[in-house]
Amino acid sequence: MFAYYLGLALRSLRRSPGLTALMMLAIGFGVAGSMTTYAVFRGVSGDPIPWKSAQLFVPQIDAWGPVQMSGPGARSGTNEPPDALTYADAMALIHDHRGSRQSAIYAVGPTVLPTGTGHSPIPVFGFAVYDEFFPLVDVPFRYGSGWSADDDTQGAPVVVISDTLNQQVFGGANSVGRSLDLDGRDYRVIGVMKPWNPQPMFFDVVDTGGFSSDGPALFLPLQRAIASGMENVGAVNCPKGTQPGAGYAGLQQSACVWLAYMVELDDAAAVQRYRQYLDDYARSQQTIGRFGWPPNNRLRDLRGFLEYQHVVPDDTRVSLLVALGLLLVCLVNTAGLLLAKFLRRSGEIGVRRALGASRRAIHAQYLTEAAVIGVGGGALGLLLTGIGVFGVNRMLPPRLADLAQIDPSLLALTLLVAVLAAVLAGVYPAFRAARVLPAWQLKTH
Amino acid sequence: MSLQIKPILVALRRHKAGTLLIALQIALTLAIVCNALFIIHQRLANLSQRSGVDEADVFVITNQWAVDKSTQQIDAQVQADMAALRQLPSVRDAAPASGYPLAGVGSDNFVTLTPDQVKPTTDSAVYVGDEHLLDTLGLRLIAGRNFRSDEVLMTSTQQAVFPPVVIVSKTLADRLFPGGSALGKSFYAMSATPTTIIGIVDSLHRQGTSQWNKPYAGQSLIWPGRPDDSRGIYYIVRARPGQLASAMRAAPKALFAQDRMRIIDPKDGLLDYAQIRHRAYDSDRGMAILMGIISAVLLAITAAGIVGLTSFWVGQRRKQIGVRRALGATRNNILHYFLTENLLIGLAGVIVGAVLAIGINLWMVTRFEMDRMSLLYVGVGILALLLLGQGAVFAPALRASRVSPVEATRSV
């Protein structure tokens, strides 16, 4: 039966090519517009670590107090604590070790001096972290591994490097055990990562703004980075009227916040215990007089924190909404045209009904026709989505546009949305067509 | 000429669904296009913001050190670099700076008028530079004086030094001390000690271009100092008129001749202001283009939809048209009938659409960082859609007017 309806649909569409083309164009443009913006949206709003994001938490501790006017690192007018930690608080959390894994994190920007002549220095971007960082966020390794807890306490000069840096400096060979010159100091390569560039860079969105076109080039022990005076290139936000003293000593003693922090908590009970622990800690700081205010902490899970940090740019959401509006208009447009097209054939419907076709049959026939338009529109939509994503890559800032990619799931979704949209648009027209009164039609025509 | 509105309404009642769908489509199109136009206009306004910089001649070098240096070593190197740059024949002036207008990111401090004030008066972008900075950027001093070289101190990374003197942009001066009395007055910029205004420049854009900066647009201050940051430093260079290209070739060479152990990123270490502006506003431009394309597609589809549906109606009513013509209606009467019909549907659509457009805008104000839309956009949108409707309906209406009276006698 379906083949028969399909034949009828194709014949009917061929009879009015202009109208058919118009409907396919409408569906195609509508679908392509929303799919293109959806591709960008999907790129920026995806869960960077879906298998684990529910167990990762970001603690925030109010080290500034309620009356402290806050810089961009906190929200003025709200009672939100700063979005990073002071050195004192981060170290207390590391020392107490109340989660199953945890790490303080800050951004570094050392210079790699490749050995041998003719190589120019390479400025790189990386992070100073603790040993538990690697299992915490599941860093994939090609060679070697992360360092040990002992390396952390001893401030061992070890480094984990990215696949790209390994290519640049060691030609892609297994470089574990070889030495790497960072800012004129020797470090031993202990691990080489597989290509790894999670988007957003969830473990330190405060410093990275969420997205970067290159992944982190290296990781090294936090205490080692501090001891060798490797510059912090991330954000430093200070309470009013204070500036940190010179160098790391000043930064470490200041009330400025500059460390990101992430902790893994396995279940609801652990989360509850950790909240309690944070409050107890803040209260102890109140007791010793460091905090002149009651505990004001937050413990957001990773997705909650990304949401709080507005990692998905407003522009992306707005354009997705506008594009969905476009799809809606295209739907209404197609519905109107289908209505016209179907009712024009009232005479034909009357004859079919008189010859015994049921209302359901008419319904099915016209929905099939709508679906055929959907397939045509979808094919056009695929082409336009391709052009759209290509265009977006040239138009948007590279850090965002790189994330918009065409893959089989996007293509399948484009076709699906096109067919669904067309069928949806065809529901009311098909309903009207099925209600045509055969007797009246036959009599008047 | 009397327009027969009543018969049109009666006829439309027989095509309720089609009429409703066109009106709905017009309403949605108006709502979306108004908001899109508003976004486009806002973004274009961003693109054309004044920076205060002599953009035709200025470029910026991002200089990083390849090896660890002490603050003293850096300071000596910066001074040597400056001497080398200023000697170049194609260079008019050069200055070290902590940031530059439209850089995208940069430091800013809250500003208060008294040291113990809890709520900040406002916020200001902070530049640190030497006595050459004003001339290098091409800023126009409208009151007071430039820094003296003895006021320019070596400032290192994260050091708590607050200079006692400051040059501010006119916008900041007026914000803090309305009435043009700012010169000689003091304020606090997250500092424990006051800083006194010794000069006012005409206009100086902030480093930041994000929404967060918007309430503080144009509010900037310059502190005297050589920002000897071990992470790197910006060298701002102003070429002699028309010599930008040769200065941009000569400057890095001169610097490397001074000292090889530095990094000037080949990708973005050397930028002229055309590139800086391009980068600063890439998302604004992208958004404007995207909204423009979506609006154009929307309008085209709505116009095509009106053409399609009206053509169908004309085809369906050939017989009735023939009867009217036979009874004495002129071609013009028929033409006007369809134009009026479309106008009525269009009016219904734009009324709903206008409410929808304002509603969407108000919702976006609460949900996203967006401003209230001026009613002018809605007015322009209404006019555009009504005209679009009339234009779209014209061809089918003309065809209708050519239906011969003979059609009345034919049966289908």
Chai-1 contact restraints between the chains, C-beta under 6 A:
chainA,res_idxA,chainB,res_idxB,connection_type,confidence,min_distance_angstrom,max_distance_angstrom,comment,restraint_id
A,L19,B,G308,contact,1.0,0.0,6.0,A-B,restraint_1
A,L22,B,A304,contact,1.0,0.0,6.0,A-B,restraint_2
A,L22,B,G308,contact,1.0,0.0,6.0,A-B,restraint_3
A,A26,B,I301,contact,1.0,0.0,6.0,A-B,restraint_4
A,F29,B,V297,contact,1.0,0.0,6.0,A-B,restraint_5
A,G33,B,I294,contact,1.0,0.0,6.0,A-B,restraint_6
A,V67,B,V118,contact,1.0,0.0,6.0,A-B,restraint_7
A,M69,B,P120,contact,1.0,0.0,6.0,A-B,restraint_8
A,T111,B,A66,contact,1.0,0.0,6.0,A-B,restraint_9
A,P121,B,A66,contact,1.0,0.0,6.0,A-B,restraint_10
A,P121,B,I263,contact,1.0,0.0,6.0,A-B,restraint_11
A,P123,B,Q64,contact,1.0,0.0,6.0,A-B,restraint_12
A,P123,B,I263,contact,1.0,0.0,6.0,A-B,restraint_13
A,D183,B,D68,contact,1.0,0.0,6.0,A-B,restraint_14
A,G184,B,V67,contact,1.0,0.0,6.0,A-B,restraint_15
A,G184,B,D68,contact,1.0,0.0,6.0,A-B,restraint_16
A,E231,B,R231,contact,1.0,0.0,6.0,A-B,restraint_17
A,K240,B,M190,contact,1.0,0.0,6.0,A-B,restraint_18
A,G241,B,A192,contact,1.0,0.0,6.0,A-B,restraint_19
A,Q243,B,A160,contact,1.0,0.0,6.0,A-B,restraint_20
A,P244,B,Q158,contact,1.0,0.0,6.0,A-B,restraint_21
A,A246,B,Q159,contact,1.0,0.0,6.0,A-B,restraint_22
A,D314,B,F368,contact,1.0,0.0,6.0,A-B,restraint_23
A,D315,B,S283,contact,1.0,0.0,6.0,A-B,restraint_24
A,D315,B,M287,contact,1.0,0.0,6.0,A-B,restraint_25
A,S319,B,L290,contact,1.0,0.0,6.0,A-B,restraint_26
A,V322,B,I294,contact,1.0,0.0,6.0,A-B,restraint_27
A,G325,B,I32,contact,1.0,0.0,6.0,A-B,restraint_28
A,L326,B,I294,contact,1.0,0.0,6.0,A-B,restraint_29
A,L326,B,L298,contact,1.0,0.0,6.0,A-B,restraint_30
A,V329,B,Q25,contact,1.0,0.0,6.0,A-B,restraint_31
A,V329,B,L28,contact,1.0,0.0,6.0,A-B,restraint_32
A,V329,B,T29,contact,1.0,0.0,6.0,A-B,restraint_33
A,V329,B,L298,contact,1.0,0.0,6.0,A-B,restraint_34
A,C330,B,I301,contact,1.0,0.0,6.0,A-B,restraint_35
A,V332,B,L21,contact,1.0,0.0,6.0,A-B,restraint_36
A,V332,B,L24,contact,1.0,0.0,6.0,A-B,restraint_37
A,V332,B,Q25,contact,1.0,0.0,6.0,A-B,restraint_38
A,N333,B,Q25,contact,1.0,0.0,6.0,A-B,restraint_39
A,N333,B,I301,contact,1.0,0.0,6.0,A-B,restraint_40
A,N333,B,G305,contact,1.0,0.0,6.0,A-B,restraint_41
A,A335,B,L21,contact,1.0,0.0,6.0,A-B,restraint_42
A,G336,B,G18,contact,1.0,0.0,6.0,A-B,restraint_43
A,G336,B,L21,contact,1.0,0.0,6.0,A-B,restraint_44
A,G336,B,G305,contact,1.0,0.0,6.0,A-B,restraint_45
A,G336,B,L309,contact,1.0,0.0,6.0,A-B,restraint_46
A,L337,B,G308,contact,1.0,0.0,6.0,A-B,restraint_47
A,L339,B,A17,contact,1.0,0.0,6.0,A-B,restraint_48
A,L339,B,G18,contact,1.0,0.0,6.0,A-B,restraint_49
A,A340,B,L309,contact,1.0,0.0,6.0,A-B,restraint_50
A,A340,B,F312,contact,1.0,0.0,6.0,A-B,restraint_51
A,M395,B,G286,contact,1.0,0.0,6.0,A-B,restraint_52
A,M395,B,I289,contact,1.0,0.0,6.0,A-B,restraint_53
A,L396,B,G286,contact,1.0,0.0,6.0,A-B,restraint_54
A,P397,B,D282,contact,1.0,0.0,6.0,A-B,restraint_55
A,P397,B,S283,contact,1.0,0.0,6.0,A-B,restraint_56
A,H445,B,V412,contact,1.0,0.0,6.0,A-B,restraint_57
